[in-house]
Amino acid sequence: MADNVVRVCAQSEIGPDSVKAYEVGDRRLAVFNLGGEFYVTDDECTHAAASLAEGMLEDGIIECCLHFGAFDVKTGEVKAPPCSQALRTYKVLLQGDDVCVDLDKNAAGEPA
């Protein structure tokens, strides 16, 4: 495994259409299972210090529990104010039952 690829959790830990937060080194990441497809973003809302994993997930959109801003889980794109800065996404690599991420690349596989 490359230095920038780290294990976050087991796929079996994240139920369908749900989200859970994990500490990975000095980062707190949110892992989403959308119909068997896994996505990983920073867990903290870009608007205020709130855990997105504690928010409401519906149709691939995560809504922050604090001020109800929202993001597209797949792209990090802002979907509702007061958020204005996109959410950091990570490239997901599935290895066996493990959900791993490349900390240097976004969900599209481009350098972060």
Buried (B, 14 or more C-beta within 10 A) or exposed (E): EEEEBBBBBEBEBBEEBEBBBBEBEEBBBBBBBBEEEBBBBBBBBBBEEBBBBBBEBEEBBBBBBBBBBBBBBBBBBBBEEEBEEBBBBBBBBEEEEBBBBBBBBBBEEEEE
